């Protein structure tokens, strides 16, 4: 009886089968290369789309900040007092540790 290794060598040694394996390997390589190129192209397009989305969000944030500061500057002390708010005259800070600060209004 032939061993498995001898059977495998006998099976692969024919030139026709070697050519078929070589051709199959080349075809598999071309498909793998194509998939790699396609996936790279898709990732680059996604990165460009994500970059545009981030730019739009930054623009929206800047507009919201501008609106916020305009509204904050439009409020005066008399309008704030209508809502029960008043300006604190003396502010003292209590330190729990170096990273935390508490404001005490007196």
N, C-alpha and C positions, 0 to 999 in steps of 0.2 A: 504494500500500500504506500501511496505517495503521501508525504506530509502536506500540510496546508501550504507551507511556504513554497514547496516545489510545484504544487498545483497553481498557485498564484503566479509564479514566475512563468510557467508554461502558458498560462492564460494570457499574460501581458506581453509575451515575447513576439507575438506575431506582428508583422509590420502594419497590417491593416488595423488592428486594434490599437496599436501605438499612435497611428495617425488619427484615429477616431478620438482617443483620449486627448491628444494635443489640440485638435480642433475644438473639442468640448471645453478644454481649459481656456483657449483663446476667447471663445464665445462668452464664457462666464466672466473672464477678465474685462471684456468690453462692456458687458452689462453692469458690472460692479463700478467701472470707471464712469459710465453714464449716470448711474444713480448718485455717485459722489458729486459729479458736476451739477446735476439737477438740485440736489439737496443744498449745495453751497449757494447756488443762485437764489433759491427760495429763502434761505436764511439772510442773504444780503438784502433782498427785497423787504423782508420782515423788519430788518434793522432800520431800513430807510423809513418805513411806515411808522415804526415806534419812535424814531427821532422826530418825525413831523408831529406825532401826537404829543410828545413831551414839549415841543416848542409851542404848540397851541395851548397846552395846559399852563405853561409859564406865562403866556400872554394873558390868559384868563385870570390867573392869580394876580398879575400886575394890575389889571383893571379893577379887580375886587379890592386890592390894597388902596388904590387911588380913590375909589368910592368911599371906603372906610375912613380914610384920612380927611376927605372933604366933609363927610358927615360929622366926624369928631370935631373938626375946626368950626363947624357951623353951630355947635351947641355952645351957648353961653351960660353963665352962672345962674341967671334968673330963670332960664328954661329948666335947668337941672333942679332948681329948688321947687319947681312945680311938681316934680316927681318925688320929692322928699329927699333929694340928695343935697349934701352940703360939703364944702371944702374943708379938709382937715388942716388945722393951723399948725399943729405940732405932731410930728411923726417920730416915733422911737422904734428901734429895732432890737429884737431879742435874738440872740444867737444860740441855737441848740447845739449845732456842730458847725464846722466850717462850710458845709455844703447847703445848709438850710437856713433861711432867714424868715422871720415872722415880723410883720408890721403891727405895731400896737398903736391904735388910734385913741388919743386922750383928749 
